Amino acid sequence: MINFIILASMKGKFVSQSGSFYDNFQMMGYIVASDSTEAVSRFFDQTPYPIEWSDVEYLWAEPLTGGPETGHYGEYERIYIETLKNMHRK
């Protein structure tokens, strides 16, 4: 099992004090799982605090380990909220 950090792309933009607009990414939490897809699914199932899922575009998980297979920040599989909702309706 691997420790993962869960990140989210939020709908809407972040506006800086100077008025510049940026994409809005948030660190959502940590979870232990066997791979990044399982980490996102577990986080979605066991969210430790209330989240308005309609504000989230997609989630992804990055492993908190070192090695040549890590460090591809932002290149991991995006899992869209609608996909997670559909998986859990079945």
C-alpha atoms as one frame of an Amber mdcrd trajectory, in Angstrom:
protein
   0.000   0.000   0.000   1.162   3.497  -0.869   0.444   6.901   0.657  -1.148
   9.281  -1.848  -1.936  12.971  -1.819  -5.330  13.744  -3.369  -5.584  16.882
  -5.497  -8.522  18.552  -7.206  -9.103  20.863 -10.108 -11.806  23.218  -8.955
 -14.337  24.826 -11.266 -13.773  28.551 -11.531 -10.604  30.595 -11.347  -8.487
  31.902  -8.500  -8.114  35.694  -8.602  -4.919  37.084  -7.068  -4.716  40.378
  -5.176  -3.324  42.008  -8.316  -6.337  40.785 -10.301  -4.594  38.011 -12.244
  -6.579  34.826 -12.929  -5.161  31.330 -12.341  -6.421  27.763 -12.520  -7.611
  26.697  -9.077  -6.080  23.453  -7.794  -6.584  22.314  -4.201  -4.908  19.729
  -2.003  -7.798  17.668  -0.641  -6.116  15.186   1.685  -4.151  11.971   2.015
  -5.120   8.326   1.648  -3.467   4.905   1.553  -4.231   2.726  -1.490  -2.625
   0.296  -3.923  -2.742   2.700  -6.914  -3.833   6.224  -7.839  -7.268   5.221
  -9.165  -8.090   3.351  -5.967  -6.825   6.309  -3.929  -9.222   8.717  -5.656
 -12.131   6.279  -5.371 -11.467   5.692  -1.652 -11.204   9.409  -0.999 -14.504
   9.998  -2.808 -16.154   7.237  -0.731 -14.633   8.288   2.602 -14.295  12.055
   2.355 -13.262  13.253   5.830 -15.184  16.544   5.550 -18.107  17.963   3.533
 -17.287  18.791  -0.100 -19.603  20.409  -2.614 -18.770  18.000  -5.455 -20.389
  20.280  -8.028 -17.457  22.678  -7.415 -14.881  20.012  -8.360 -14.051  19.231
 -11.996 -11.731  16.259 -11.416  -9.447  14.593  -8.866  -6.100  12.882  -9.181
  -3.683  11.219  -6.786   0.098  11.439  -6.619   2.178   8.908  -4.666   4.210
  10.210  -1.749   7.200   8.019  -2.559  10.490   8.564  -4.319  11.747   6.800
  -7.392  11.916   7.035 -11.170   8.194   6.252 -11.561   7.152   9.283  -9.473
   7.522  13.030  -9.847   5.258  13.390 -12.875   3.225  16.080 -11.169  -0.032
  16.774 -12.947   0.489  13.935 -15.431  -1.499  11.356 -13.481  -4.900  10.072
 -14.530  -7.677  12.602 -14.107 -10.826  11.098 -12.658 -13.832  13.300 -13.285
 -16.473  13.651 -10.564 -19.268  12.489 -12.877 -17.311   9.261 -13.483 -17.000
   8.697  -9.723 -20.706   9.342  -9.209 -21.586   6.884 -11.994 -19.265   4.222
 -10.527 -21.027   4.468  -7.175 -24.558   4.358  -8.612 -24.014   0.819  -9.905
